[in-house]
């Protein structure tokens, strides 16, 4: 398994920006996808963005497309999520996740959270 630690959450006004980071340690060579998920109180977990860590392909939920950017720094084993034009509905606990696609496309990853077997503890994002 891979250990994941998120950071960068906080309180921001609508229209503002926030950058999240996720540091990965452990057996990072046994994963090929990483992603960000979020969960608001009383709502189901939602996939936000995913990246194929070996090919670089990315995929975004329609709700964040054009506003969020997922990226990685392989040398630092760190995943990022740049968030801009934030809206109150972006509020939630944001989780970093890592796993193996098993032949699925990165486009499917956000709909199949069971592909991700390593999860961070989450970082809170509040837009208000």
TIRO-2110 file (N, C-alpha, C; in Angstrom, 1 decimal):
// TIRO-2110
0.8, -1.2, 0.0, N, 1, A
0.0, 0.0, 0.0, CA, 1, A
0.9, 1.2, 0.0, C, 1, A
0.2, 2.3, -0.3, N, 2, A
0.8, 3.6, -0.4, CA, 2, A
0.2, 4.5, 0.7, C, 2, A
1.1, 5.3, 1.4, N, 3, A
0.6, 6.2, 2.4, CA, 3, A
0.5, 7.6, 1.8, C, 3, A
-0.7, 8.2, 2.0, N, 4, A
-1.0, 9.5, 1.4, CA, 4, A
-1.3, 10.5, 2.5, C, 4, A
-0.8, 11.7, 2.3, N, 5, A
-1.0, 12.8, 3.3, CA, 5, A
-1.4, 14.1, 2.5, C, 5, A
-2.6, 14.5, 2.7, N, 6, A
-3.1, 15.7, 2.0, CA, 6, A
-2.7, 17.0, 2.8, C, 6, A
-2.6, 18.1, 2.1, N, 7, A
-2.5, 19.4, 2.8, CA, 7, A
-3.0, 20.5, 1.9, C, 7, A
-3.2, 21.7, 2.4, N, 8, A
-3.5, 22.8, 1.6, CA, 8, A
-5.0, 23.3, 1.7, C, 8, A
-5.8, 22.5, 2.5, N, 9, A
-7.2, 22.9, 2.6, CA, 9, A
-7.3, 24.2, 3.4, C, 9, A
-8.5, 24.8, 3.4, N, 10, A
-8.8, 26.0, 4.2, CA, 10, A
-10.1, 26.6, 3.9, C, 10, A
-10.2, 27.9, 4.3, N, 11, A
-11.4, 28.7, 4.1, CA, 11, A
-11.1, 29.7, 3.0, C, 11, A
-11.9, 29.8, 2.0, N, 12, A
-11.7, 30.7, 0.9, CA, 12, A
-13.0, 31.3, 0.5, C, 12, A
-13.0, 32.5, 0.0, N, 13, A
-14.2, 33.2, -0.4, CA, 13, A
-14.6, 32.7, -1.8, C, 13, A
-15.9, 32.7, -2.2, N, 14, A
-16.3, 32.4, -3.5, CA, 14, A
-15.5, 33.2, -4.6, C, 14, A
-15.1, 32.5, -5.6, N, 15, A
-14.3, 33.1, -6.7, CA, 15, A
-12.8, 33.0, -6.4, C, 15, A
-12.4, 32.5, -5.2, N, 16, A
-11.0, 32.4, -4.8, CA, 16, A
-10.4, 31.1, -5.3, C, 16, A
-9.1, 31.0, -4.9, N, 17, A
-8.3, 29.8, -5.4, CA, 17, A
-7.7, 29.1, -4.2, C, 17, A
-7.4, 27.9, -4.4, N, 18, A
-6.8, 27.1, -3.3, CA, 18, A
-6.0, 25.9, -4.0, C, 18, A
-4.9, 25.6, -3.4, N, 19, A
-4.1, 24.5, -4.0, CA, 19, A
-3.9, 23.4, -3.0, C, 19, A
-4.2, 22.2, -3.3, N, 20, A
-4.1, 21.1, -2.5, CA, 20, A
-2.9, 20.2, -2.9, C, 20, A
-2.2, 19.6, -2.0, N, 21, A
-1.1, 18.7, -2.2, CA, 21, A
-1.3, 17.4, -1.6, C, 21, A
-0.7, 16.3, -2.1, N, 22, A
-0.8, 15.0, -1.6, CA, 22, A
0.5, 14.3, -1.7, C, 22, A
1.2, 14.1, -0.6, N, 23, A
2.5, 13.5, -0.6, CA, 23, A
2.3, 12.0, -0.4, C, 23, A
2.9, 11.2, -1.3, N, 24, A
2.8, 9.8, -1.3, CA, 24, A
4.1, 9.1, -0.9, C, 24, A
4.0, 8.2, 0.0, N, 25, A
5.2, 7.4, 0.4, CA, 25, A
4.9, 5.9, 0.4, C, 25, A
5.9, 5.1, 0.4, N, 26, A
5.7, 3.6, 0.3, CA, 26, A
5.9, 3.1, -1.1, C, 26, A
5.1, 2.1, -1.4, N, 27, A
5.3, 1.4, -2.7, CA, 27, A
4.6, 2.1, -3.8, C, 27, A
5.1, 3.3, -4.2, N, 28, A
4.5, 4.1, -5.2, CA, 28, A
4.7, 3.5, -6.6, C, 28, A
5.6, 2.4, -6.7, N, 29, A
5.8, 1.8, -8.0, CA, 29, A
4.7, 0.8, -8.4, C, 29, A
3.8, 0.6, -7.5, N, 30, A
2.7, -0.4, -7.8, CA, 30, A
1.4, 0.3, -8.0, C, 30, A
1.4, 1.6, -8.4, N, 31, A
0.2, 2.3, -8.7, CA, 31, A
0.3, 2.9, -10.1, C, 31, A
-0.8, 3.1, -10.8, N, 32, A
-0.7, 3.9, -12.0, CA, 32, A
-1.8, 4.9, -12.2, C, 32, A
-2.5, 5.1, -11.1, N, 33, A
-3.5, 6.2, -11.1, CA, 33, A
-3.7, 6.8, -9.7, C, 33, A
-3.9, 8.1, -9.7, N, 34, A
-4.2, 8.9, -8.5, CA, 34, A
-5.3, 9.8, -8.8, C, 34, A
-6.0, 10.2, -7.7, N, 35, A
-7.2, 11.0, -7.9, CA, 35, A
-7.5, 11.8, -6.7, C, 35, A
-8.4, 12.7, -6.9, N, 36, A
-9.0, 13.5, -5.8, CA, 36, A
-10.5, 13.2, -5.8, C, 36, A
-11.0, 13.0, -4.6, N, 37, A
-12.4, 12.8, -4.3, CA, 37, A
-12.8, 13.8, -3.3, C, 37, A
-14.1, 14.1, -3.2, N, 38, A
-14.6, 15.0, -2.1, CA, 38, A
-15.9, 14.5, -1.6, C, 38, A
-16.2, 14.9, -0.4, N, 39, A
-17.5, 14.5, 0.2, CA, 39, A
-18.0, 15.7, 1.1, C, 39, A
-19.2, 16.1, 0.8, N, 40, A
-19.8, 17.2, 1.6, CA, 40, A
-20.7, 16.5, 2.6, C, 40, A
-21.0, 17.2, 3.7, N, 41, A
-21.9, 16.6, 4.7, CA, 41, A
-23.2, 16.2, 4.2, C, 41, A
-23.6, 15.0, 4.4, N, 42, A
-24.9, 14.5, 4.0, CA, 42, A
-25.0, 14.1, 2.5, C, 42, A
-23.8, 14.2, 1.8, N, 43, A
-23.8, 13.8, 0.4, CA, 43, A
-22.8, 12.6, 0.2, C, 43, A
-23.0, 12.0, -0.9, N, 44, A
-22.1, 10.9, -1.3, CA, 44, A
-20.7, 11.4, -1.7, C, 44, A
-19.7, 10.5, -1.6, N, 45, A
-18.4, 10.9, -2.1, CA, 45, A
-18.5, 11.1, -3.6, C, 45, A
-17.8, 12.0, -4.1, N, 46, A
-17.8, 12.4, -5.5, CA, 46, A
-16.4, 12.4, -6.1, C, 46, A
-16.1, 11.8, -7.2, N, 47, A
-14.8, 11.9, -7.8, CA, 47, A
-14.7, 13.3, -8.5, C, 47, A
-13.5, 13.9, -8.3, N, 48, A
-13.2, 15.3, -8.8, CA, 48, A
-12.3, 15.2, -10.0, C, 48, A
-11.2, 14.6, -9.8, N, 49, A
-10.2, 14.6, -10.9, CA, 49, A
-9.3, 13.4, -10.7, C, 49, A
-8.8, 12.8, -11.8, N, 50, A
-7.9, 11.7, -11.8, CA, 50, A
-6.8, 11.9, -12.8, C, 50, A
-5.6, 11.2, -12.6, N, 51, A
-4.5, 11.3, -13.5, CA, 51, A
-3.9, 9.9, -13.6, C, 51, A
-3.5, 9.5, -14.8, N, 52, A
-2.7, 8.3, -15.0, CA, 52, A
-1.3, 8.6, -14.7, C, 52, A
-0.7, 8.1, -13.7, N, 53, A
0.6, 8.5, -13.2, CA, 53, A
1.7, 8.1, -14.2, C, 53, A
1.5, 7.2, -15.1, N, 54, A
2.6, 6.8, -16.0, CA, 54, A
2.4, 7.4, -17.4, C, 54, A
1.1, 7.7, -17.8, N, 55, A
0.9, 8.3, -19.1, CA, 55, A
0.6, 9.8, -19.0, C, 55, A
0.1, 10.3, -17.9, N, 56, A
-0.2, 11.7, -17.7, CA, 56, A
-1.6, 12.1, -18.1, C, 56, A
-2.4, 11.1, -18.6, N, 57, A
-3.7, 11.5, -19.0, CA, 57, A
-4.5, 11.9, -17.8, C, 57, A
-5.4, 12.9, -18.0, N, 58, A
-6.2, 13.4, -16.9, CA, 58, A
-7.7, 13.3, -17.2, C, 58, A
-8.5, 13.3, -16.2, N, 59, A
-10.0, 13.3, -16.4, CA, 59, A
-10.6, 14.1, -15.2, C, 59, A
-11.6, 14.9, -15.6, N, 60, A
-12.3, 15.7, -14.6, CA, 60, A
-13.8, 15.5, -14.5, C, 60, A
-14.4, 15.7, -13.4, N, 61, A
-15.8, 15.7, -13.3, CA, 61, A
-16.3, 16.9, -14.0, C, 61, A
-17.5, 16.9, -14.6, N, 62, A
-18.0, 18.0, -15.3, CA, 62, A
-18.2, 19.2, -14.4, C, 62, A
-18.4, 19.0, -13.1, N, 63, A
-18.7, 20.1, -12.2, CA, 63, A
-17.4, 21.0, -11.9, C, 63, A
-16.2, 20.4, -12.2, N, 64, A
-15.0, 21.2, -12.0, CA, 64, A
-14.2, 21.4, -13.2, C, 64, A
-14.6, 20.9, -14.3, N, 65, A
-13.9, 21.1, -15.6, CA, 65, A
-13.7, 22.5, -15.9, C, 65, A
-12.5, 22.9, -16.2, N, 66, A
-12.2, 24.3, -16.6, CA, 66, A
-11.8, 25.1, -15.4, C, 66, A
-12.0, 24.6, -14.2, N, 67, A
-11.7, 25.4, -12.9, CA, 67, A
-10.6, 24.7, -12.1, C, 67, A
-10.6, 23.4, -12.2, N, 68, A
-9.6, 22.6, -11.4, CA, 68, A
-8.5, 22.0, -12.3, C, 68, A
-7.3, 21.9, -11.8, N, 69, A
-6.3, 21.2, -12.6, CA, 69, A
-5.5, 20.2, -11.7, C, 69, A
-5.5, 19.0, -12.1, N, 70, A
-4.7, 17.9, -11.4, CA, 70, A
-3.3, 17.8, -12.1, C, 70, A
-2.3, 17.6, -11.3, N, 71, A
-1.0, 17.5, -11.8, CA, 71, A
-0.1, 16.6, -10.8, C, 71, A
1.0, 16.2, -11.3, N, 72, A
1.9, 15.4, -10.4, CA, 72, A
3.3, 15.8, -10.6, C, 72, A
4.1, 15.6, -9.6, N, 73, A
5.5, 15.7, -9.6, CA, 73, A
6.1, 14.4, -9.2, C, 73, A
6.5, 13.6, -10.2, N, 74, A
7.0, 12.2, -9.9, CA, 74, A
8.2, 12.2, -9.1, C, 74, A
9.1, 13.2, -9.3, N, 75, A
10.3, 13.3, -8.5, CA, 75, A
10.1, 13.5, -7.0, C, 75, A
9.0, 14.1, -6.7, N, 76, A
8.6, 14.4, -5.3, CA, 76, A
7.5, 13.5, -4.8, C, 76, A
7.0, 12.6, -5.7, N, 77, A
5.9, 11.7, -5.4, CA, 77, A
4.8, 12.5, -4.8, C, 77, A
4.4, 13.6, -5.4, N, 78, A
3.4, 14.5, -4.9, CA, 78, A
2.3, 14.7, -6.0, C, 78, A
1.1, 14.7, -5.6, N, 79, A
0.0, 15.0, -6.4, CA, 79, A
-0.6, 16.3, -6.0, C, 79, A
-1.1, 17.1, -7.0, N, 80, A
-1.6, 18.4, -6.7, CA, 80, A
-3.0, 18.6, -7.3, C, 80, A
-3.7, 19.5, -6.7, N, 81, A
-5.0, 19.9, -7.3, CA, 81, A
-5.1, 21.4, -7.1, C, 81, A
-5.0, 22.1, -8.3, N, 82, A
-5.2, 23.6, -8.3, CA, 82, A
-6.6, 23.9, -8.5, C, 82, A
-7.2, 24.6, -7.6, N, 83, A
-8.6, 24.9, -7.7, CA, 83, A
-8.8, 26.5, -7.8, C, 83, A
-9.6, 26.9, -8.8, N, 84, A
-9.8, 28.3, -9.0, CA, 84, A
-11.3, 28.5, -9.2, C, 84, A
-11.7, 29.8, -9.2, N, 85, A
-13.1, 30.1, -9.3, CA, 85, A
-14.0, 29.2, -8.4, C, 85, A
-13.6, 29.1, -7.2, N, 86, A
-14.3, 28.2, -6.3, CA, 86, A
-15.7, 28.7, -6.0, C, 86, A
-16.6, 27.7, -5.8, N, 87, A
-18.0, 28.0, -5.5, CA, 87, A
-18.3, 27.4, -4.2, C, 87, A
-19.4, 27.9, -3.5, N, 88, A
-19.8, 27.3, -2.2, CA, 88, A
-20.0, 25.8, -2.4, C, 88, A
-20.5, 25.3, -3.5, N, 89, A
-20.8, 23.9, -3.7, CA, 89, A
-19.5, 23.1, -3.8, C, 89, A
-18.4, 23.7, -3.9, N, 90, A
-17.1, 23.0, -3.8, CA, 90, A
-16.7, 22.6, -2.4, C, 90, A
-17.4, 23.1, -1.4, N, 91, A
-17.1, 22.8, 0.0, CA, 91, A
-17.2, 21.3, 0.3, C, 91, A
-16.2, 20.8, 1.0, N, 92, A
-16.2, 19.4, 1.4, CA, 92, A
-14.9, 19.0, 1.9, C, 92, A
-14.8, 17.7, 2.3, N, 93, A
-13.6, 17.1, 2.7, CA, 93, A
-13.0, 16.5, 1.4, C, 93, A
-11.8, 16.9, 1.1, N, 94, A
-11.1, 16.4, -0.1, CA, 94, A
-10.1, 15.3, 0.2, C, 94, A
-10.2, 14.2, -0.5, N, 95, A
-9.4, 13.0, -0.2, CA, 95, A
-8.5, 12.7, -1.5, C, 95, A
-7.3, 12.4, -1.2, N, 96, A
-6.3, 11.9, -2.2, CA, 96, A
-6.4, 10.4, -2.2, C, 96, A
-6.3, 9.8, -3.4, N, 97, A
-6.4, 8.4, -3.5, CA, 97, A
-5.4, 7.9, -4.5, C, 97, A
-5.0, 6.6, -4.4, N, 98, A
-4.1, 6.0, -5.3, CA, 98, A
-4.4, 4.6, -5.5, C, 98, A
-4.2, 4.1, -6.8, N, 99, A
-4.5, 2.7, -7.1, CA, 99, A
-4.0, 2.2, -8.4, C, 99, A
-4.6, 1.1, -8.9, N, 100, A
-4.2, 0.5, -10.2, CA, 100, A
-5.4, 0.4, -11.0, C, 100, A
-5.3, 0.8, -12.3, N, 101, A
-6.5, 0.8, -13.2, CA, 101, A
-7.0, -0.5, -13.6, C, 101, A
-6.1, -1.5, -13.6, N, 102, A
-6.5, -2.9, -14.1, CA, 102, A
-7.1, -2.9, -15.5, C, 102, A
-6.6, -2.1, -16.4, N, 103, A
-7.1, -2.1, -17.7, CA, 103, A
-8.2, -1.0, -18.0, C, 103, A
-8.8, -0.5, -16.9, N, 104, A
-9.8, 0.5, -17.1, CA, 104, A
-9.1, 1.8, -17.6, C, 104, A
-9.9, 2.7, -18.3, N, 105, A
-9.4, 4.0, -18.7, CA, 105, A
-9.4, 4.9, -17.5, C, 105, A
-8.6, 6.0, -17.6, N, 106, A
-8.6, 7.0, -16.6, CA, 106, A
-10.0, 7.7, -16.5, C, 106, A
-10.7, 7.7, -17.6, N, 107, A
-12.0, 8.3, -17.6, CA, 107, A
-13.0, 7.5, -16.7, C, 107, A
-12.8, 6.2, -16.5, N, 108, A
-13.6, 5.4, -15.7, CA, 108, A
-13.2, 5.5, -14.2, C, 108, A
-12.0, 6.0, -13.9, N, 109, A
-11.5, 5.9, -12.6, CA, 109, A
-12.4, 6.6, -11.5, C, 109, A
-12.9, 7.8, -11.9, N, 110, A
-13.7, 8.5, -10.9, CA, 110, A
-15.0, 7.9, -10.6, C, 110, A
-15.5, 7.0, -11.5, N, 111, A
-16.7, 6.3, -11.3, CA, 111, A
-16.5, 5.0, -10.6, C, 111, A
-15.2, 4.6, -10.4, N, 112, A
-14.9, 3.3, -9.8, CA, 112, A
-13.9, 3.5, -8.6, C, 112, A
-14.4, 4.1, -7.5, N, 113, A
-13.5, 4.4, -6.4, CA, 113, A
-12.9, 3.1, -5.8, C, 113, A
-13.4, 1.9, -6.1, N, 114, A
-12.8, 0.7, -5.6, CA, 114, A
-11.5, 0.4, -6.3, C, 114, A
-11.2, 1.1, -7.4, N, 115, A
-9.8, 0.9, -8.0, CA, 115, A
-8.8, 1.6, -7.2, C, 115, A
-9.1, 2.4, -6.3, N, 116, A
-8.2, 3.1, -5.4, CA, 116, A
-8.1, 2.4, -4.1, C, 116, A
-7.0, 1.8, -3.8, N, 117, A
-6.9, 1.1, -2.5, CA, 117, A
-6.1, 1.8, -1.4, C, 117, A
-5.6, 3.0, -1.7, N, 118, A
-4.9, 3.8, -0.7, CA, 118, A
-5.6, 5.2, -0.7, C, 118, A
-5.9, 5.6, 0.5, N, 119, A
-6.6, 6.9, 0.7, CA, 119, A
-5.9, 7.7, 1.8, C, 119, A
-5.9, 9.0, 1.6, N, 120, A
-5.5, 9.9, 2.7, CA, 120, A
-6.5, 10.2, 3.7, C, 120, A
-6.2, 11.0, 4.7, N, 121, A
-7.1, 11.3, 5.8, CA, 121, A
-8.0, 12.4, 5.4, C, 121, A
-7.7, 13.2, 4.4, N, 122, A
-8.6, 14.2, 3.9, CA, 122, A
-8.1, 15.6, 4.4, C, 122, A
-8.5, 16.6, 3.6, N, 123, A
-8.3, 18.0, 4.0, CA, 123, A
-9.5, 18.8, 3.7, C, 123, A
-9.9, 19.6, 4.6, N, 124, A
-11.2, 20.3, 4.5, CA, 124, A
-11.1, 21.6, 3.7, C, 124, A
-12.0, 21.7, 2.7, N, 125, A
-12.1, 22.9, 1.9, CA, 125, A
-13.5, 23.6, 2.2, C, 125, A
-13.5, 24.8, 2.5, N, 126, A
-14.7, 25.5, 2.8, CA, 126, A
-14.7, 26.8, 2.0, C, 126, A
-15.8, 26.9, 1.1, N, 127, A
-15.9, 28.1, 0.3, CA, 127, A
-17.1, 28.9, 0.8, C, 127, A
-16.9, 30.0, 1.4, N, 128, A
-17.9, 30.8, 2.0, CA, 128, A
-17.5, 32.3, 2.2, C, 128, A
END
